[in-house]
Each structure stands twice: as structure tokens, then as C-alpha cells.
Amino acid sequence: MRYQKIDPQLFIDNRERLRAELPPGSLVVLHSNDVLPTNADGTMALRQNSDIFYLSGIDQEETVLVLFPDAPDERQREMLFVRETSESIAVWEGEKHSRESAEKTSGIQRVHWVDSFPGIFRNLMAAAEHVFLNSNEHPRAAAEVETRDLRFIHATQRAFPLHDYRRLAPLMAGLRLVKSELEIGLIREACAITEAGFRRLLGFIKPGVTEYEIEAEMIHEYLRRGSEGFAYQPIVGSGKSACVLHYLDNHGTCRDGDLLLMDAAARYANYNSDLTRTVPVNGRFSERQRAVYDAVLRTMRGCAEMLRPGIVLKEYQEASGKMIEAELLGLGLLEQKDIDAQDPDKPAYRKYFMHGTSHHIGLDVHDVGDVWAPIEPGMVLTIEPGIYIREEGLGCRLENNYLITSDGNIDLMADIPIEAEEIEELMNAS
């Protein structure tokens, strides 16, 4: 792995917290993600299942984690199964976990080769009262590919149809919502790498450079600092492309007089950051651009004042929409008559601000979370308001990541330039 070794206490503590949530007689089984195919004999790089990484720290394919706190044999109460390596695998694929290295990484003392899992699992099922299996229950999940976890669920329920099966996902979501100090440290490192990438860009962006050249500058800086790469597909949109919320082509040329919106950030040790900045291609905001930029920045700061323990994201989103509504009135994009005549379920501001203001972030960019649950200390969320004026070819979004504390929140990206004057100064420093 490119990242530095993580203290295994993180994973030991996470497993202990999960055990405390289980009823007596519970067996828990989690699988790694698949290595997905492309075409011919090609494959994608592994992106590890967030839950098995959270509980074990193992970043390798064909891994199985088993927890059975009440197993009659104490040696079977916590087990890890990893792919057996060989000289051939070492030649073709490189270093894989040995049983010893898997133990050091995870803090799990009983490590077996994965080929032994089926027989051991059958014995465990004879003693289990409740079987907790994992699945992706994120409300925005729309994947059509059957995961290794889901294939295992189907096979297990066919082989053992009379067991009491339960959902692990709600328990994992509850545990992952509040981040530990070790997790926060990893997110901070992802934010620091992202800052270095953005600062590098401020001396590079100018009329005539392409969006993909900007993307290349970012990934260069991320990788040289130990990141695993982009936390998500980067958005680098100039001019009218900045108004496309999920613009991923990144093939345009930056033109004098346009704004450039960059939604791109680094991942470190499987933990993510999420940054958006909007800058003038020529290094100077026009009067209109500056007015829109300042409106978005004011909204962002107003949201930061609201995002604190006790607030419910659903209510917070409605309040942030009211802030944007006031800014749109000031910009002349809405009139009071538009607001008076609006459908309450389709507020007028949605023409210029179509997405949510905040989401949880952690092992997943859109991390587990509940929009109806109050915000608690230890959660990490984004704040990302925007204004998109398609008729003017002008889009602006700003985004930082915030750690919630009992006293309010801490901006984990406070050192990344955001004031218009500072951005202009840095862009014109050379």
C-alpha cells in the first residue's frame, strides 16, 4: 500500500464496538469486494469493501472476516481468511498478505487461508442462532453488479434456509457515522494532500490549458504525496461545463473570461476528502463572477454556522435553500413574485441550486448517514453550496469538509485558499 501503516488498534476497537451491538449467539460474516473485469483479460484495481476494511484493515481481494463472540471454541470467535500466496502469485501480482502480516495489520490472531473457509463456516452455522450478513443499503445505491457479499447471501440461504438471518448494514452504518481520532487523522491527511494539489493548480491555470491537463496536475501531486489517487471521478469544468453537476469529460479548453469549477480531492488509506473550488481562468474575477462567488461563499459560511450538534440534515437543507434564495434575489436571478408563486415542493431557487448542501464523508465519499437523524460530535460532513446560471455559462460551487464537535465544527480544509482576493493573488504570483 502507498499509505503508511495504520495502527491496528483502530480495527480492534471497531470490532469491539460491533460486538457490543450483537445479540447472543450471533455469527457475522463479511467479504471483500471483487476485482472487477474490464474486457479480454483486463481487470480494474481493487476498491476494498468499506465495512471489511473498517473492521480489519485488510486491503486485499478474496478476504473474509468472521466474528462469532459466543463460539464454543474461543479460537473461532474472531477469524480472518486471506488468499494463500505463492511463488507464482508473487511473480505475476507481487506481494500479498502472509498470515503473519495479516495478523499485524488487523490485530486478529487467528488467520487462515481462504480455501479453508467453507468447512469452518459450515461448523459455525451449526452453533449460530443469528447470522448477520452484509449488503450495500446506501439509499442512493444503484449498482446492478452482484457483489461477493450478495452472492454469499444467496448461497448461504439456499444451504441453510432455516437460520435467523439479519441485516448487518444498519449496525455498520451506526458505527461508522461517528469517527474515531485515528479515522479523523486519516481524513486530515487526505485533506492535506488535496490542499497541495489545489495550490499546485493556482500557478498552472491560465487561458489555453485543457481541463485534462489540470486533472493531470492534480493526480501528479496526489500520487507523489502517498495518496491512492482521486477520491472520486474528478470534475474539471470550465465555462458552461461548470453548470453540469456531474461533468466528467474534462476535455474542454479553458478560455479567457470563464470560470473553472474543480470538484476533485484525494483519498488516503481508503479515507476520502471532498473539495470544490471555482477560480477565474485568467486569474481575475469579473464583477459578475465575483458577485456570484461571494454569494456562494456567504452561503457556505452561513451553513457552517448552522452545522452543529442537534440539527437534522433535512431541516438544515431547507434552511440553506432559504439562504440561496436570498442570494438569488440579490443577484437578480429571482424576483419576489417567483417565490410567492412557487410550488412548496419545487422551490424557485432549485432552478439555480439543484443539489444537497451537505453529506457525510469517510470511507465512502457519500458515506453512510441518515438525513432524519440529528448531527452528533465526531461526524464529518461536507458543506457545498453552489449557483449555476446556465443562460450565462457561469457555474460556481465551493466545498470544504467539517468535523463536528460538541462546540460546533472544525473546518478540516481551513488552510485551503477560498477568499477571492487570495485566489487572485496566488494565481498571479508568478
ROKE-145166 format. One record per residue (C-alpha): chain; x negated, y, z. Coordinates in Angstrom, 3 decimals, decimal comma. Layout:
R A X Y Z
...
END
This chain:
R A 0,000 0,000 0,000
R A -1,148 3,550 -0,665
R A 0,089 4,821 2,674
R A -1,722 4,462 5,966
R A -0,863 1,535 8,247
R A 2,306 2,196 10,253
R A 2,355 1,476 13,969
R A 4,262 -1,856 14,242
R A 5,923 -0,530 17,392
R A 8,339 1,265 15,053
R A 9,661 -2,055 13,762
R A 9,526 -3,784 17,146
R A 11,676 -1,019 18,634
R A 14,094 -1,108 15,688
R A 14,651 -4,848 16,099
R A 15,214 -4,427 19,819
R A 17,853 -1,768 19,158
R A 19,633 -4,086 16,724
R A 19,581 -6,988 19,199
R A 21,297 -4,771 21,748
R A 24,223 -4,336 19,314
R A 24,792 -8,056 18,674
R A 27,372 -10,245 20,421
R A 26,136 -13,513 21,991
R A 25,378 -16,324 19,562
R A 24,572 -14,052 16,620
R A 22,325 -15,004 13,702
R A 21,070 -12,181 11,440
R A 19,520 -12,734 8,002
R A 18,110 -10,035 5,679
R A 16,446 -10,402 2,294
R A 14,042 -8,222 0,358
R A 15,110 -6,641 -2,898
R A 14,450 -8,381 -6,198
R A 11,689 -7,471 -8,592
R A 13,953 -6,331 -11,429
R A 13,265 -7,280 -15,065
R A 13,000 -4,876 -17,968
R A 12,600 -6,622 -21,355
R A 10,481 -9,511 -22,661
R A 8,283 -10,453 -19,678
R A 8,254 -6,943 -18,153
R A 9,287 -6,037 -14,620
R A 9,812 -2,893 -12,601
R A 7,848 -2,127 -9,459
R A 9,458 -3,387 -6,254
R A 11,523 -0,890 -4,297
R A 11,953 -2,628 -0,967
R A 15,327 -3,057 0,685
R A 15,599 -0,247 3,216
R A 17,058 -2,381 6,011
R A 14,469 -5,154 5,924
R A 11,707 -2,548 5,819
R A 13,297 -0,726 8,771
R A 13,197 -3,930 10,825
R A 9,902 -5,448 9,650
R A 7,707 -3,001 7,735
R A 7,107 -5,682 5,087
R A 6,909 -4,088 1,649
R A 6,795 -7,275 -0,414
R A 9,153 -9,306 -2,588
R A 10,657 -12,689 -1,571
R A 10,696 -11,805 2,119
R A 13,346 -12,998 4,601
R A 13,855 -11,757 8,161
R A 15,771 -13,893 10,674
R A 16,884 -12,754 14,133
R A 18,639 -15,223 16,463
R A 18,264 -13,814 20,004
R A 20,110 -16,745 21,639
R A 18,437 -19,553 19,697
R A 17,869 -22,590 21,957
R A 14,277 -22,764 20,713
R A 12,637 -19,474 21,696
R A 10,244 -19,827 18,730
R A 13,225 -19,325 16,415
R A 14,547 -16,123 17,954
R A 12,554 -13,862 15,629
R A 11,069 -15,183 12,391
R A 9,645 -13,735 9,215
R A 9,345 -15,653 5,949
R A 6,931 -14,407 3,264
R A 5,832 -15,662 -0,117
R A 2,879 -18,039 0,096
R A -0,094 -16,583 -1,710
R A -2,675 -18,494 -3,752
R A -5,830 -18,005 -5,748
R A -3,760 -17,740 -8,933
R A -1,457 -15,082 -7,436
R A -4,495 -13,157 -6,192
R A -5,968 -13,183 -9,723
R A -2,791 -12,155 -11,522
R A -0,960 -9,972 -8,992
R A -3,511 -9,009 -6,356
R A -3,447 -9,210 -2,595
R A -0,307 -10,430 -0,854
R A 0,505 -10,797 2,818
R A -1,070 -13,663 4,695
R A 0,817 -14,909 7,724
R A -1,683 -13,043 9,890
R A -1,322 -9,723 8,069
R A 2,484 -10,029 8,071
R A 2,373 -10,550 11,840
R A 0,174 -7,468 12,334
R A 2,398 -5,328 10,121
R A 5,721 -6,382 11,626
R A 4,886 -7,338 15,200
R A 6,683 -10,665 14,585
R A 4,695 -13,621 15,937
R A 6,454 -16,400 14,041
R A 5,641 -16,017 10,342
R A 6,397 -18,844 7,878
R A 6,111 -19,313 4,140
R A 9,418 -18,594 2,438
R A 9,649 -22,116 0,970
R A 10,428 -23,389 4,481
R A 13,388 -21,029 4,957
R A 16,251 -23,221 3,607
R A 15,579 -26,105 6,001
R A 15,105 -23,880 9,042
R A 18,190 -21,847 8,153
R A 20,371 -24,965 7,992
R A 19,288 -25,922 11,505
R A 20,008 -22,420 12,802
R A 23,503 -22,405 11,315
R A 24,374 -25,437 13,410
R A 23,818 -23,359 16,559
R A 25,127 -19,953 15,415
R A 28,544 -18,609 16,413
R A 28,430 -15,367 14,413
R A 26,489 -14,804 11,188
R A 25,565 -11,230 10,275
R A 24,688 -10,817 6,582
R A 23,634 -7,652 4,814
R A 25,086 -5,766 1,846
R A 24,970 -2,276 0,379
R A 28,045 -0,437 1,685
R A 26,988 3,119 0,864
R A 30,185 4,954 -0,183
R A 28,530 6,231 -3,382
R A 27,002 2,891 -4,393
R A 27,994 1,885 -7,919
R A 25,456 -0,845 -8,728
R A 26,610 -3,698 -10,970
R A 23,491 -5,818 -10,405
R A 23,940 -8,653 -7,906
R A 21,330 -8,302 -5,188
R A 19,373 -11,081 -3,489
R A 21,381 -10,388 -0,314
R A 24,669 -10,747 -2,198
R A 23,604 -13,989 -3,912
R A 22,661 -15,341 -0,491
R A 26,062 -14,354 0,934
R A 27,883 -16,244 -1,817
R A 25,700 -19,342 -1,493
R A 25,899 -19,384 2,312
R A 29,667 -19,008 2,428
R A 30,060 -21,880 -0,036
R A 27,756 -24,135 2,002
R A 29,125 -23,108 5,417
R A 32,734 -21,981 4,818
R A 33,940 -22,200 8,451
R A 31,429 -19,884 10,152
R A 32,361 -16,464 11,521
R A 30,761 -14,058 9,044
R A 30,257 -10,405 9,990
R A 29,003 -7,240 8,308
R A 25,505 -6,135 9,227
R A 25,675 -2,882 7,221
R A 27,701 -0,864 9,790
R A 25,253 -1,794 12,553
R A 22,239 -0,866 10,415
R A 23,831 2,416 9,390
R A 24,429 3,328 13,020
R A 20,827 2,542 13,952
R A 19,244 4,357 11,004
R A 21,184 7,601 11,458
R A 19,008 8,844 14,323
R A 15,293 8,872 13,505
R A 12,552 7,950 15,968
R A 9,422 10,060 16,451
R A 7,440 7,637 14,279
R A 10,003 7,952 11,477
R A 10,035 11,736 11,738
R A 6,248 11,701 11,394
R A 6,509 9,772 8,124
R A 9,161 12,171 6,786
R A 6,946 15,111 7,766
R A 4,100 13,578 5,757
R A 6,386 13,216 2,721
R A 7,332 16,908 3,126
R A 3,662 17,940 3,382
R A 2,821 16,103 0,152
R A 5,807 17,737 -1,521
R A 4,570 21,152 -0,406
R A 1,177 20,527 -2,013
R A 2,876 19,580 -5,268
R A 5,025 22,713 -5,308
R A 2,131 25,039 -4,520
R A 0,172 23,482 -7,362
R A 3,012 24,339 -9,751
R A 3,162 28,027 -8,853
R A -0,157 28,624 -10,572
R A 0,749 26,465 -13,559
R A 4,246 27,517 -14,660
R A 4,385 30,054 -17,485
R A 6,251 30,572 -20,754
R A 5,472 27,822 -23,250
R A 4,793 24,942 -20,842
R A 7,107 21,968 -21,131
R A 9,279 20,531 -18,409
R A 7,460 17,208 -18,660
R A 4,095 18,910 -18,185
R A 5,451 20,325 -14,929
R A 6,631 16,853 -13,922
R A 3,122 15,543 -14,664
R A 1,513 18,190 -12,441
R A 3,754 17,177 -9,558
R A 3,151 13,433 -9,794
R A -0,594 14,037 -10,079
R A -0,601 15,890 -6,773
R A 1,703 13,407 -5,062
R A -0,350 10,356 -6,002
R A -3,684 11,866 -5,126
R A -2,357 12,502 -1,609
R A -1,222 8,945 -0,952
R A 2,431 9,180 -1,962
R A 4,159 6,257 -3,652
R A 5,476 8,751 -6,190
R A 8,728 10,613 -6,658
R A 11,418 10,019 -4,047
R A 13,949 10,047 -6,913
R A 14,028 10,817 -10,628
R A 12,783 14,423 -10,824
R A 14,946 17,215 -12,222
R A 12,936 19,881 -14,066
R A 15,437 22,071 -15,892
R A 14,806 25,454 -17,451
R A 17,362 27,898 -18,832
R A 20,775 26,338 -19,415
R A 19,464 22,894 -18,361
R A 19,287 24,217 -14,795
R A 23,098 24,127 -14,825
R A 23,141 20,343 -15,413
R A 23,257 18,907 -11,899
R A 21,555 15,596 -12,730
R A 19,422 16,738 -15,658
R A 16,739 14,056 -16,106
R A 15,499 14,526 -19,698
R A 12,821 17,050 -18,703
R A 11,954 17,547 -22,371
R A 12,536 21,278 -22,868
R A 10,084 24,130 -23,202
R A 10,113 26,869 -20,567
R A 10,931 30,239 -22,143
R A 10,092 33,758 -21,084
R A 13,007 35,234 -19,110
R A 14,502 31,906 -17,986
R A 14,796 30,441 -14,525
R A 13,330 26,993 -13,867
R A 15,060 24,668 -11,385
R A 12,952 21,848 -9,931
R A 14,573 19,190 -7,750
R A 11,648 16,865 -7,049
R A 9,952 15,526 -3,935
R A 7,572 12,854 -2,676
R A 8,120 9,515 -0,971
R A 5,672 8,332 1,678
R A 5,695 4,880 3,322
R A 9,224 4,369 1,934
R A 10,469 7,534 3,674
R A 11,747 10,334 1,475
R A 11,755 14,096 1,259
R A 14,069 16,171 -0,950
R A 13,105 19,618 -2,220
R A 14,646 22,035 -4,694
R A 13,149 25,344 -5,763
R A 14,115 27,755 -8,520
R A 11,468 30,083 -9,951
R A 11,201 32,591 -12,833
R A 9,248 31,118 -15,741
R A 7,395 34,396 -16,354
R A 6,671 34,990 -12,677
R A 9,182 37,834 -12,149
R A 12,887 37,610 -11,354
R A 15,164 39,834 -13,401
R A 17,646 41,938 -11,449
R A 20,468 39,491 -12,175
R A 18,360 36,451 -11,375
R A 17,246 37,991 -8,111
R A 20,824 38,768 -7,113
R A 21,869 35,137 -7,679
R A 18,735 33,817 -5,964
R A 19,289 35,960 -2,882
R A 22,931 34,864 -2,727
R A 21,882 31,209 -2,659
R A 19,158 31,886 -0,084
R A 21,603 33,727 2,202
R A 23,987 30,786 1,968
R A 21,186 28,363 2,779
R A 20,282 30,329 5,892
R A 23,914 30,611 6,937
R A 24,245 26,845 6,623
R A 21,098 26,376 8,708
R A 22,757 28,357 11,474
R A 25,772 26,031 11,363
R A 23,986 22,691 11,037
R A 23,555 21,719 14,652
R A 24,789 19,001 17,053
R A 28,543 18,518 17,213
R A 29,515 19,823 13,783
R A 31,266 17,414 11,396
R A 29,917 17,417 7,842
R A 33,408 17,609 6,332
R A 34,141 20,820 8,241
R A 30,643 22,147 7,582
R A 31,098 21,646 3,821
R A 34,304 23,681 3,868
R A 32,574 26,496 5,769
R A 29,620 26,515 3,360
R A 32,090 26,751 0,476
R A 33,515 29,899 2,057
R A 30,006 31,390 2,163
R A 29,501 30,673 -1,519
R A 32,948 32,106 -2,234
R A 31,957 35,418 -0,625
R A 28,696 35,493 -2,598
R A 30,511 34,812 -5,879
R A 32,813 37,745 -5,172
R A 29,775 39,963 -4,657
R A 28,219 38,732 -7,902
R A 31,380 39,480 -9,867
R A 31,886 35,826 -10,772
R A 35,161 35,572 -8,845
R A 37,905 38,069 -8,126
R A 40,218 38,052 -5,138
R A 43,123 37,122 -7,393
R A 41,258 33,910 -8,346
R A 41,041 32,965 -4,680
R A 44,645 33,934 -3,946
R A 45,888 31,714 -6,795
R A 43,587 28,735 -6,192
R A 44,696 25,167 -5,521
R A 43,500 24,393 -1,961
R A 42,258 21,000 -3,186
R A 40,346 22,661 -6,049
R A 38,923 25,916 -4,675
R A 37,871 28,541 -7,185
R A 34,241 28,511 -6,073
R A 33,928 24,943 -7,424
R A 33,500 26,404 -10,904
R A 30,049 27,613 -9,839
R A 29,193 25,281 -6,923
R A 30,283 21,717 -7,601
R A 28,348 19,513 -5,164
R A 27,915 18,915 -1,443
R A 25,747 21,130 0,724
R A 24,026 18,518 2,898
R A 23,301 14,805 3,108
R A 21,345 12,547 5,443
R A 17,829 11,586 4,347
R A 15,382 8,899 5,448
R A 14,587 5,505 3,953
R A 17,083 6,417 1,248
R A 17,342 9,868 -0,313
R A 21,108 9,811 0,179
R A 20,705 7,984 3,455
R A 23,335 6,191 5,499
R A 25,759 8,564 7,184
R A 29,386 9,364 7,907
R A 30,905 12,692 6,837
R A 33,505 12,345 9,633
R A 31,021 11,729 12,462
R A 29,551 14,625 14,498
R A 25,918 15,532 13,843
R A 23,525 14,328 16,565
R A 19,966 15,186 17,625
R A 17,410 13,088 15,754
R A 19,259 13,105 12,443
R A 17,513 14,522 9,361
R A 19,609 16,249 6,697
R A 19,176 18,428 3,638
R A 20,667 21,855 3,034
R A 21,053 22,552 -0,698
R A 23,469 25,256 -1,866
R A 23,472 26,397 -5,461
R A 25,150 28,650 -8,002
R A 25,401 27,531 -11,647
R A 26,578 30,067 -14,246
R A 26,797 28,101 -17,474
R A 28,031 31,049 -19,509
R A 24,810 32,887 -18,610
R A 22,494 29,877 -18,868
R A 21,451 30,569 -15,277
R A 21,294 27,949 -12,518
R A 19,824 28,304 -9,036
R A 19,568 25,771 -6,208
R A 17,441 25,815 -3,054
R A 16,907 22,859 -0,728
R A 14,979 22,050 2,441
R A 15,071 19,178 4,963
R A 16,076 19,763 8,587
R A 15,558 17,779 11,786
R A 18,499 18,171 14,174
R A 17,556 18,823 17,801
R A 19,607 19,484 20,930
R A 18,893 23,212 20,477
R A 19,714 23,439 16,763
R A 17,462 22,341 13,921
R A 13,863 22,440 12,731
R A 13,097 23,187 9,089
R A 10,624 20,474 8,064
R A 9,825 22,469 4,914
R A 9,420 25,863 6,548
R A 5,896 26,202 5,112
R A 7,016 25,715 1,505
R A 7,399 29,134 -0,176
R A 11,002 30,213 -0,637
R A 11,113 34,035 -0,371
R A 11,393 35,592 -3,836
R A 8,525 38,011 -3,174
R A 6,181 35,226 -2,045
R A 7,002 33,100 -5,065
R A 6,329 36,019 -7,412
R A 3,067 36,814 -5,601
R A 1,808 33,232 -5,807
R A 2,839 32,846 -9,443
R A 0,943 35,997 -10,398
R A -2,080 35,482 -8,139
R A -4,255 34,099 -10,942
END
